[in-house]
Amino acid sequence: MNSKKSFVSVIMSSYNSINTIDEAIESIMHQTYTNLELLILDDCSNDGSYEKIEYFNKKYENIRIFRNKKNLGLTKSLNLLIERSSGDFIARQDADDLSFEKRIEEQVNEMNKYKLDFCTTRALIKDTRKKIPGISYHFPSKIVSKLKNPFIHGTLMIKKNSIKKIGSYDENFYYAQDYKLIADMFKNNFKYRKINKPLYLLNMENNISTNKKKEQDYYANCVKNNNLPNLNIEFNK
């Protein structure tokens, strides 16, 4: 596949992201690689962020927006975006993170050069500029995955045919859906590479991982133990 012809669908689910979504959107609109579309799904926000998304939809021709009538959560929202995407490759972008301007270009080049199913990059933490993954980056990712997700979800780029092959995100996993996806990709022996250069700026404050830590830990343990989660479990606050 010629990299000049590879069309990329960047998918972003947003819930009450009014304070961060501007920069997230602009970081995709200012990529050096321009053969892309940005699909944004508002998951029934109540903070005015959908109106802000509408503004950007009018500003840029290659943005497509959708809105859930009720809050469905990240997993189902991402699957809806995958179904609506047109790209050869699908790239993730969170509504509170930023992609550096050469991120998509470098990942498309990597995908095509090595005929990959997926690739990821390292990231910098917004406030500290610490590089992550840290030491674990230098160990085999399949081994690291027995303990934790070895990749930064927001940096994922994957062939649409490949993610469809495994049924996209497992909707039994309301949380830790990225970890489950990685486990499924490894089980299917997907070909991948990870880019050492940080091409993403990651927010680690006031997000799902910090606000829903008990839930995240429970679902992550289900991935580690190859168990289906109990969807009726209640988490004490």
Secondary structure, DSSP 4 states (H G I P E B T S, - for coil): --GGG--EEEEEEESS-TTTHHHHHHHHHT-S--SEEEEEEE-S-SSSHHHHHHHHHHH-TTEEEEE-SS---HHHHHHHHHHH---SEEEE--TT-EE-TTHHHHHHHHHHHHT-SEEEEEEEETTT--EES-GGGGS-HHHHTTTS--S-GGG-EEEHHHHHHTTSS-TT-SSSHHHHHHHHHHHTT--EEEEEEEEEEE--SSSHHHHTHHHHHHHHHHHHTT----TT-----
